[in-house]
């Protein structure tokens, strides 16, 4: 979320590695706190890291892709940015912001040959999720996800690779791909 540090990092990467063709924004934090217990400082911190950080890195990547007229940006959002998940007021707002930011940047950068998409993971087995999800939260997810399981990191990685590869996804921009075992599609099921 430090604008000067982000700009400096992109300049260093350009010097060290040459032209940039792809970016994956996956840094983020989360807290599971009911809305009435969320203070402004916590809300701002989550927005700063998740949304402002994703904006700054997307903007700087796009600036470096413009001269080449080609590039792909993949922002990691969340199903919590699509559905109202309990205890996720700040996290959900930040991820919904990422989804809308993705759409706007996709529209603005399309004519420049730069594609911008988002992935909205559902529950994925990661160290952060293992730390954050209590037994009750885990049960709630498994009971709600039609596939009745958590996803794996490879499920996300495969989708990221697809979206970065213009030979496979060259006509895909401004989209949010939910990788969630059917969570966002589900209605009543038994």
Secondary structure, 3 states (H helix, E strand, C coil): CCHHHHHHHHHHHHHHHCCCCEEEECCCCCCCECHHHCCHHHHHHHHHHHHHHHHHHHHHHHHHHHHHCCEEEEEECCHHHCCCCCCEHHHHHHHHHHHHHHHHHHHHHHHHCEEEEEEEECCECCHHHHHHCCHHHHHHHHHHCCCCCCECHHHHHHHHHHHHCHHHHCCCCCCEEEECCCHHHCCCCC
